[in-house]
Amino acid sequence: MFKKVKNIITNSYLKKFLLYGISAITGILLLLFLSVYFGFWGEIPSKEEITEIKFSSATEVLSDDGKLIGKLYIDDRQPITYDEVPKHLINALIATEDVRFFEHEGIDYNSLIRVFFKSILLRNNSSGGGSTISQQLVKNIYPRKRLGKLGIIVHKMREGIIAKRIEKIYSKEDILLQYLNIVPFSDNTFGIESTAKKFFNKKTKDLSIIESATIVAMLKATHSYNPRLYPKKSRTRRNVVLSQMNKYGYLDDEQLAIEKEKPLTLSYKDYSPDKGIAPYFRAQVQKKLQEWCNKNKDENGENYNPYTSGLKVHTTLNYDMQLLAEDAIKEHMAVLQKTFENEHGKNAPWLNKDLIASELEKTNTFNSLKKKGYSKKEIYDSLKVHRNLKLFDWRGYKLVKGTVIDSIKHHLKFLNVGMIALEPTNGGVKSWVGGIDFEFFKYDHVSQSKRQVGSTFKPIVYAAALENGMHPCEYIPAKVITYKNLENWAPENSSNVDPDKRYSMKTALSRSINTCAVKVLEETGIKRTTKMAQKMGIRSNIPQVPSMALGTAELSLLELAKVYSCFVNNSKPSDPFLITKITDKTGNVLEDFTLKKSIQKVFSETTRQTMIEYMKETVNGGTAIRLRSKYKLKNDIAGKTGTTQNNKDGWFMGITPKLIVGTWVGVDNHNIGFKSTKYGQGAHSALPIFALLMQKMNKQEKFNSITNAKFTKTSPAVLERLECRDYIDENFLRRLFAKRKQQRFNTPSKRKRRRKRKH
């Protein structure tokens, strides 16, 4: 009896305790909820603020046929419409993340109770997060802050309140679309469209079931289930998503079995600034776009932002030609680099201590430490510390232990490259390679670098001479002259030039005879030649000395491409341009750049045709003959090679009826060049890039309009003016003149006159 009474009292106290406890907890939670609701833990956005939610969007850089070549962004995000999301992707998302999404109003109370008891009270992490898609959307729009021990409860309440408000403003479809457009996926990618393009190189609307499941699988843990880094874990999680789709009726058993057996196949495209196709070109586009944004405002009166405004930048670049150009450069430069290193051997200039020290003192690290007051010895000691290094190599990047000095030694030896392909009729840049690797060599050898251009300047000299009245069949003596007024400067020729011959202008240019070029310049005049160069597009300073005929001026590849466009663009220079138009995210054209001002001719049609004939001869029998002999190219091609003193720079400017291609090869440090002209001349170092590109284009039918194009017919009058021998022997002329003089002296009439004078 006593025990029964005791149990009744105990149970009564227990019930009261539980009742009071539950009431207290409920009261505390209610107070906590009210404090959250009224903004004690952070302001709750109003209906108006939620209605005006905006997200930053990446700017897309597109090729001439609309292919994505790169993006500018803070968050890698490209919004799409609901119609562009395949149904199976929505099904995968719902089945995995929020199966009652279309039933609740922002909060799934069943899941919330499960999480409360299992996760919070029982500490069971396998129960899931309990957040609906609407709550996850809130979490991404309004990131969580650190709030201490109560943080998880406060965050859940706050997100629940905002989720309810979002559900009242937006439809379910809008919420799903907002979610898919902003949530983070693997590799710092935001939104479904950017993720689809990065991992599968396709648009969201084209994703297959397993590709959609792979992307949804990333949401569980963007790093752990990254298919690029952890393919096995990613596939396991993908199959969980597929099983969830089967569980909730989105896939039948047969489909599930088929999809689960499919391999994980990626087509990964990295759109970061250092990676991907045409990084130097994209960097130049970025500069041009920033200039445009600084001058143009959006509908809110604010300047467009190249990283957040979601612009679409349509460019002139041909995607497929750019790939071929990059392949041609890699194919040639990997072999040339090996030749270059073997030629120098153990006494290579990049191993010179003074040269290394000079390069070291140009680095940001050295100058930063110097500004902080460290002595030279202290700086050198710190730079000798071994660390993990990533080094460039044509066979693949190297990961090694080494010092900053080791890195400089390694990268100092590399030959670099510049290459541009230009559409001569309008100046559209079809291909642009500014260096061998953008990650390691940011300096752009198309637009930034200015080097002596060697014999590629000679066509300007000869064009100026023709315009000044020099006959195309003028014969120029090849004999070396010493210019005493120029510190005994005496331009030299290659060994295959006979100093006792007078060469026609065509032969002198095609064989790149230096002495002839200087004499043509003297005949024409330095000022007239300089004026011609400026009219053809050169803006850089040109030294006003006779050596300008040999290309001592330091010009950019971009300038030279403009100059050479005159020869196939009706005697007019084409201004190189990169962007055709800029549109907003919905496709409205903000500016069109294709409208060009008319440019006056810089020389006559006769001069233009004559110069093309001269430069055809360069290819058919002059310094660029290996295009025919070695590379077997049968295309209509004209061009000019160039080599500078001590083989520091190799150039080739190739002209076809519909494409101008300029190439340069050299070492960034001006103290380093090839040991011999055999390997250092432009015909060996730079010309093969053009040759390989043309070979690759010849194999693809899509480029037939370029590769099969023919030069306009040269007029009969011009051809008649070019009918002359390649050269005349000076000794032959002297003998001929002496013989004729003797004959004239011995005629009867002259003999009579002589006799009369004697008498």
Helices and strands as residue ranges (DSSP letters): H 2-37, H 47-51, E 59-62, E 68-72, E 76-77, G 82-84, H 87-97, H 109-114, I 115-121, G 125-127, H 133-141, G 148-150, H 151-169, H 172-182, E 184-185, E 189-190, H 192-200, G 204-206, H 209-218, H 231-247, H 253-261, H 279-295, E 312-315, H 319-344, G 345-347, G 349-351, H 353-360, H 364-371, H 376-383, E 387-391, E 398-402, H 404-412, E 415-422, E 429-433, E 451-452, G 454-457, H 458-467, E 475-477, G 484-486, E 501-504, H 505-510, H 514-524, H 526-535, G 546-550, E 554-555, H 557-565, G 566-568, E 579-583, E 589-592, H 605-621, H 626-629, E 638-643, G 645-647, E 649-656, E 659-667, H 677-680, H 682-685, H 687-698, G 701-703, H 704-707, H 716-721, E 727-729, H 730-745, H 748-758
